[in-house]
């Protein structure tokens, strides 16, 4: 964990991060160490990260940059919204209305596999 003679500084509070403290390394662009309290990491999450060295962790700043969709929504929020839409689509019953959708009846919006003739 040593960056210098003193050791790395926390990416949030800028205090020294010692080997005796619980801290996590950001796998994002900043590549900084964070005390678990400064990084918003729970004790349970810290234990999971400690057991599984291949599990990546991103600090709040890098996570926000990585997951922001450009509309102020984070990836998890977008995924939840998409899941809700897909669930609604799965519960819809076919109505046969697609055959008549569009301006040129029968050419636009015809379900795949249906043939006229």
N, C-alpha and C positions, 0 to 999 in steps of 0.2 A: 504494500500500500504506500510505500515511501516515494514521494515526489522530490523531496529535497532533504536536507539534513533534519529539518523539523517535521516534515511530512506534508501531506496534501492539505489544502484548505477546503472546507465545506463550500459547495457551490451556492448555498443559500445564506448561511450566517457568516461565512468567511473565517470561522474559527478553525483551529487545527483539528484534523481528524486523526486520532491515534489508533494504533492497533487494538487497544483495549476497549474502544468504543464500537458500538454497532453502527455500521455504515454500509452503504451500497454504492457501487460505481455505475454511473449512467452509461448505457450503451449507445446513447444518441450522439449528436454532433459535439456537445460540450465535453463529453468524456471526463466529467468531474465526479468527485466523491461527495456523498451527502450523508449527514447523520440521518438515521431513520426518521427521527421526528421532523427534521428539516425537509426531508423528501416526501413526507406524508406516507411512509411505509409502516404498516402495522407490524406487531411482533410476529403474527402468523405469516404474513407475507415475507418478512425477513427470514423466518425459518425455511419457508419454501424456496426462496432464492438461495439460501445457504446450502440446502440439500441438493438442489438441481442447478449445477453451475452453467448448464446450457440455456437456462431460462434468462431471457433478456429483461432488463428494467430500464425505463426511460424516465428521467426527471420530469417534473411538471412542465417545465419550459420546452424541453425537446418533445415531450409527448403532445403538447398542444400544437407545435409546429408540424409534427408528423401526422396528426389526426384531424386537423382543421380542414374542412371541405371548402373553405373560401366564403362560407356563408355564416360563420360564427358557430357552426355546429361541430361537435367532435365525432369521431368515427363511431363510437359506441352509440351515440344518439341516432346517427344515420342508420346504423345497422338495426337498431330497435324499430325505427320507423319503417324500414324496408320489410322486416319480419311481419309487422302488423299489416302492411299492404298485401304481402304474399298470403297471409292467413285469410284475409278477406277475399282474395281472388280464388283461393281453393274452395271456399264455401259457396261461391256463386253458382247458380244453376244455369245451364245453357238455356237461352230464351229463343233462339232462332232469329233474333233481330239482326244479326250480322249480315244475313242474306240481303236485307233491304237497306243496309247502311250505305251512305255515300250518295253522290249525285247521279251516277250511272248505275242504276239498279242491277245488281248481280255481278258487276265487274269489280267494284271496290268493296272490300270488307267481306268477301265470301270466305267461309271457313275453308281451311286447307282440306283437300281430299273430296270436296263436293264438286260435282260436275253438273253442268247444265246440258240438257240435251236429250 
